[in-house]
Amino acid sequence: MDRLAHVNDWLVRQGRFTGGNAELLHRFCDELTGLGVKLSRAYLYIRTLHPNFAGMIRLWLPGEDVVSRPLPYGFEDSADYLNSPVRHAIENAGFHHWRIDPEKPSDFNTLESLRLQGHAGYAITRLTFSDGEVNVISWATREPGGFDDADLALLEAMMPTLSAIVEINSLRRFASNLLTTYVGREPGELILKGQVRRGDVRTTTAALMLVDLRGFSELSDTHSPALVIETLNRYFDCVIPPVQSRGGEVMEIMGDGILAIFNENGTRGSQEVCRLALDAAREGLAALAKSNLARSNANADLIELHAGLALHHGQASYGNIGAGDRLDFTVIGPDVNLTSRIERICREIGRNLIMSADFAALLDEPCFEIGHFDLRGFARKQLLFGLLDPAGG
């Protein structure tokens, strides 16, 4: 079997089963070096669908783990990109290669950096996906005189198969990223694993948190949509990260409110999930206060942020509801409704954090009874609790 046939066979039989493009690049470069290609560097650039960055680069060096680094939005305006072989390859179809003169500076910043590091040859080409999206991959060598003609021919000829495998891995990552972004990590995983039929429901025991921004209706009526969105994002920046950092799952963003759960599992029980939820609530309230202080010190035009948080321990059922092929992955159940009703009491009595009796009973710190309340949809009065510290007032 010649080298090209070997490479294509490896990509189809083994490469497509790698855990992602970082692993694929690592194993594939090792495969090429085993075939006698004197690689000293490989660079993979892929555009992506992610709310926080526009692309991902992966760098392979012999004997080292592949380094992955996100590219920020707007990177195409940077001097490094504008004077780069990557831009050249994206704007010019074909297979490009240079033999790097160790004594002569290069016009491209990347090639000049490689020259100073002792590399002698460089090749780059488009990696085009089936939807027309253009990505690139590049290779470098320290062999005197650069890549020989046989190696260049191999690198160019293998691109159709390599592009297909990289695209498969990228699509898996794109799907996972998008589902995590719009429905949450655990729901996204369940959807990808096949929980897509209407009526598919999973029930879990968890600490439940509902957070609601105060004054949102008035804000929407009296300010521009741009300012409303900026205010919402500033508010979510305060209350969502504390949930995520403690292993909680934001199940729904409902306008100006969020519903989060902290699932019990084999490693954490009822008391721990309630502790995690309370810590997240406290951190969220502290972040809102800090944001308001920064507002008053720096920009008084920003909207002051206040929220009510309800905490409860019980069961939540989440799954697919809807009609036909238009479904929503949502959270339902009596305990979810109870948490929502408790949050309304925060607004009525002017407190920013209220807990159910079930939640308070699982805490190892002092709480006080606020009182018994009639909650819409519940036959019995509910005993609600507050914290003794001012942050939970």
C-alpha positions in Angstrom: 0.0 0.0 0.0 1.5 3.4 -1.0 1.6 6.3 1.5 -1.5 8.1 0.2 -3.6 4.9 0.3 -2.3 4.2 3.8 -3.2 7.8 5.0 -6.7 7.7 3.5 -7.4 4.2 5.0 -6.2 5.3 8.4 -8.4 8.4 8.3 -11.5 6.4 7.4 -10.9 3.4 9.6 -9.4 5.1 12.7 -9.3 8.9 12.4 -13.1 9.4 12.3 -13.4 7.6 15.6 -11.1 10.0 17.5 -12.5 12.0 20.3 -12.2 15.4 18.5 -10.0 17.4 16.2 -7.3 17.9 18.8 -6.9 14.1 19.2 -7.2 13.6 15.4 -4.4 16.1 14.7 -2.2 14.5 17.3 -2.6 11.0 16.1 -2.6 11.9 12.4 0.7 13.9 12.7 2.2 10.9 14.5 1.0 8.7 11.6 2.6 11.0 9.0 5.9 11.1 10.8 5.8 7.3 11.0 5.5 7.3 7.2 8.7 9.4 6.9 7.2 12.9 6.6 9.6 15.1 8.6 7.0 17.3 10.4 8.1 19.8 12.9 4.8 21.7 13.4 1.1 21.4 12.3 -1.5 24.1 12.7 -5.3 23.6 12.3 -7.6 26.6 12.1 -11.4 26.1 12.2 -14.2 28.5 12.3 -16.8 27.6 14.9 -20.3 28.3 16.2 -19.8 29.5 19.8 -21.1 32.5 21.6 -17.7 33.4 23.1 -15.3 32.9 20.3 -15.2 32.9 16.5 -12.8 30.0 15.8 -10.4 27.5 17.3 -6.7 26.9 16.5 -4.8 23.7 17.4 -1.1 23.5 17.4 0.9 20.2 17.2 4.6 19.9 18.0 6.5 16.6 18.1 6.4 14.9 21.5 3.9 17.5 23.0 0.2 17.6 23.6 -1.8 19.5 21.1 -2.5 23.0 22.3 -6.0 24.4 21.6 -6.7 28.1 21.7 -9.9 30.0 20.9 -9.9 33.0 18.5 -11.9 36.0 19.7 -14.5 37.6 17.5 -12.9 40.4 15.4 -9.5 38.6 15.1 -9.6 39.1 11.4 -8.9 42.8 12.0 -5.7 42.1 13.9 -2.3 42.8 12.4 -1.2 39.2 13.0 -4.1 37.8 10.9 -3.9 40.5 8.1 -0.2 39.6 7.5 -0.5 35.8 7.8 -0.4 32.8 5.5 -3.8 31.9 6.9 -5.4 34.9 5.3 -3.4 34.2 2.2 -4.8 30.7 2.0 -8.3 31.7 2.7 -8.3 34.3 0.0 -6.4 32.3 -2.5 -7.4 28.7 -3.4 -4.7 26.1 -3.9 -1.9 24.4 -2.1 0.8 26.9 -1.1 4.3 26.2 0.1 7.5 28.0 0.8 11.1 27.0 1.3 12.3 29.2 4.1 15.7 30.8 3.6 17.5 30.7 6.9 19.4 34.0 5.9 16.5 35.9 4.4 13.6 37.5 6.4 10.1 36.6 5.3 7.3 38.9 4.4 4.8 36.9 6.5 5.1 37.3 10.3 4.4 33.6 10.8 7.1 32.5 8.4 9.6 34.9 9.9 8.9 33.5 13.3 9.3 29.9 12.0 12.6 31.0 10.3 14.0 32.2 13.6 13.0 28.9 15.2 14.9 26.9 12.6 12.1 25.7 10.4 13.0 25.3 6.7 9.7 24.6 4.9 6.1 25.5 5.2 2.9 24.4 3.5 -0.7 25.6 3.9 -4.0 24.9 2.2 -7.7 25.3 2.5 -9.7 22.8 4.5 -13.1 23.4 2.9 -16.3 21.9 4.5 -19.3 20.7 2.5 -21.3 23.9 3.2 -18.4 26.0 1.7 -16.9 27.1 5.1 -13.2 27.7 4.5 -10.7 26.6 7.2 -7.0 26.0 6.9 -4.3 23.5 7.9 -0.6 24.1 7.7 2.6 22.1 8.1 6.2 22.9 8.8 9.5 21.0 8.7 13.1 21.6 9.9 14.5 19.5 7.1 17.1 21.5 5.1 15.5 22.7 1.9 12.0 22.2 3.3 9.5 19.5 2.3 10.6 17.4 -0.7 8.3 17.0 -3.7 6.9 13.6 -2.6 5.9 14.9 0.8 4.3 17.9 -0.7 2.3 15.8 -3.1 1.2 13.5 -0.2 0.1 16.5 1.9 -1.9 17.9 -1.0 -3.5 14.7 -2.2 -4.8 13.6 1.3 -6.8 16.8 1.8 -10.2 15.7 0.6 -10.3 12.8 3.1 -8.8 14.8 5.9 -11.3 17.6 5.3 -14.2 15.2 5.5 -13.0 13.7 8.9 -12.3 17.2 10.4 -15.8 18.3 9.3 -17.4 15.3 11.0 -15.6 16.1 14.2 -16.4 19.8 13.9 -20.1 19.1 13.3 -20.3 17.0 16.5 -18.7 19.9 18.4 -20.9 22.5 16.8 -24.0 20.5 17.7 -22.9 20.1 21.3 -21.9 23.8 21.6 -25.2 25.1 20.2 -27.3 22.8 22.4 -25.4 23.7 25.5 -25.7 27.4 24.6 -29.5 27.3 24.1 -30.9 24.5 26.3 -28.0 23.8 28.8 -25.3 21.2 29.2 -27.3 18.2 30.6 -30.4 18.8 28.4 -28.1 19.1 25.4 -26.4 15.8 26.2 -29.8 14.1 26.6 -31.0 15.5 23.3 -27.9 14.3 21.5 -28.3 10.9 23.1 -31.8 10.5 21.6 -34.3 12.1 24.0 -36.1 13.9 21.2 -39.5 12.4 21.2 -42.5 14.4 22.5 -43.4 13.2 26.0 -39.9 11.8 26.8 -39.5 13.0 30.4 -36.8 12.5 33.1 -37.5 13.2 36.8 -34.7 14.2 39.2 -34.4 15.2 42.9 -32.7 18.6 43.1 -32.3 21.9 44.7 -34.3 24.4 42.7 -33.5 28.1 42.2 -35.7 30.7 40.5 -34.3 34.2 40.0 -36.3 37.1 38.8 -35.2 40.7 37.9 -37.1 43.4 39.6 -38.8 46.2 37.6 -38.4 44.5 34.2 -41.8 45.5 32.8 -41.1 49.2 33.6 -37.6 48.9 32.2 -39.0 47.5 28.9 -41.6 50.2 28.7 -39.4 53.2 29.4 -36.0 52.3 27.8 -34.7 51.4 24.3 -34.5 47.7 23.4 -30.7 48.0 23.2 -30.5 49.2 26.8 -32.9 46.6 27.9 -30.7 43.8 26.3 -27.5 45.3 27.8 -29.2 45.4 31.2 -30.4 41.8 30.9 -26.9 40.6 29.9 -25.3 42.5 32.8 -27.9 40.9 35.2 -27.3 37.4 33.8 -23.6 37.9 34.1 -24.1 38.2 37.8 -26.5 35.4 38.5 -25.7 32.6 36.0 -21.9 32.0 36.5 -22.3 31.2 40.3 -24.8 28.5 39.3 -22.5 27.0 36.6 -19.4 27.1 38.8 -21.1 24.9 41.3 -22.3 22.3 38.9 -25.8 23.7 38.6 -27.8 23.7 35.4 -29.6 26.7 34.0 -32.6 24.9 32.6 -34.5 27.9 31.3 -34.0 31.6 30.7 -37.5 33.1 30.8 -37.3 36.7 29.8 -35.8 38.3 32.9 -35.9 35.1 35.0 -33.8 31.9 35.2 -34.7 28.5 36.5 -31.7 26.5 37.7 -31.4 23.1 39.3 -28.7 21.4 41.3 -29.2 17.6 40.7 -28.5 15.0 43.4 -26.3 12.2 42.1 -24.0 9.5 43.3 -21.5 12.1 44.6 -23.7 14.7 46.2 -26.8 14.4 48.3 -29.6 16.6 49.5 -27.7 18.7 51.9 -24.8 19.3 49.5 -27.0 20.4 46.6 -28.9 22.8 48.9 -25.6 24.2 50.2 -24.4 24.7 46.6 -27.6 26.4 45.6 -27.5 28.7 48.6 -23.9 29.6 47.9 -24.8 30.4 44.3 -27.6 32.6 45.4 -25.4 34.5 47.8 -22.7 35.0 45.2 -25.3 36.2 42.7 -26.7 38.7 45.1 -23.2 39.9 45.9 -22.4 40.3 42.2 -25.6 42.4 41.7 -24.6 44.6 44.6 -21.1 45.0 43.2 -22.4 45.8 39.7 -24.7 48.5 41.2 -21.7 50.0 43.0 -19.7 50.1 39.8 -22.6 51.7 38.1 -22.9 54.5 40.7 -19.1 55.1 40.6 -18.6 54.9 36.8 -21.8 55.3 34.8 -24.9 56.5 36.5 -26.9 55.9 33.3 -26.7 52.1 33.8 -29.9 50.6 35.3 -29.7 49.5 38.9 -30.1 45.7 39.3 -32.3 44.0 42.0 -33.6 40.5 42.0 -35.6 38.0 44.0 -34.4 34.5 44.5 -36.5 31.5 45.6 -34.9 28.2 46.8 -36.7 24.9 47.2 -35.8 21.2 47.4 -37.9 18.7 45.6 -38.4 17.0 42.2 -38.2 18.4 38.7 -39.3 16.7 35.6 -37.8 17.8 32.3 -38.3 16.7 28.8 -40.0 17.4 25.5 -43.3 19.1 25.1 -44.9 20.7 22.0 -46.5 19.7 18.8 -45.2 17.8 15.8 -41.6 18.7 15.1 -41.6 21.9 17.2 -40.7 20.9 20.7 -39.3 22.7 23.8 -37.1 21.0 26.3 -38.6 22.4 29.5 -38.9 21.8 33.2 -42.3 21.1 34.9 -43.7 19.7 38.1 -45.4 20.8 41.4 -42.1 21.7 43.0 -41.2 23.9 40.0 -44.5 25.7 40.4 -43.9 26.0 44.2 -40.5 27.6 43.6 -42.1 30.1 41.2 -44.8 31.0 43.8 -42.2 31.5 46.5 -40.3 34.0 44.2 -43.5 36.1 43.9 -43.5 36.4 47.7 -40.0 37.9 47.5 -41.6 40.7 45.5 -44.6 41.1 47.7 -42.8 41.4 51.0 -39.6 43.1 49.8 -37.1 40.3 50.4 -34.4 39.2 48.0 -34.1 35.6 49.1 -36.7 33.2 50.5 -36.5 29.5 51.1 -39.1 26.7 51.4 -39.3 24.7 54.6 -38.0 21.7 52.8 -34.9 23.6 51.6 -34.2 25.3 55.0 -34.4 21.9 56.8 -31.4 20.7 54.9 -29.2 23.6 55.7 -26.6 23.5 58.6 -27.0 27.2 59.4 -29.6 29.3 61.3 -32.7 30.4 59.4 -35.8 32.2 60.7 -39.4 31.7 59.9 -40.9 34.5 57.8 -44.4 33.1 58.1 -47.1 30.9 56.5 -48.3 32.0 53.1 -51.1 31.1 50.8 -49.6 30.3 47.4 -51.7 30.1 44.3 -52.4 26.5 43.3 -51.5 25.0 46.7 -54.2 24.0 49.1 -52.1 24.3 52.3 -50.3 27.4 53.6 -46.5 27.2 53.0 -44.0 28.0 55.8 -41.2 30.1 54.3 -37.8 30.9 55.7 -35.2 33.6 55.4 -31.5 33.9 56.3 -30.2 35.7 59.3 -27.3 37.4 57.4 -28.1 40.7 55.7 -27.2 39.3 52.2 -30.2 37.1 52.4 -32.5 39.8 53.6 
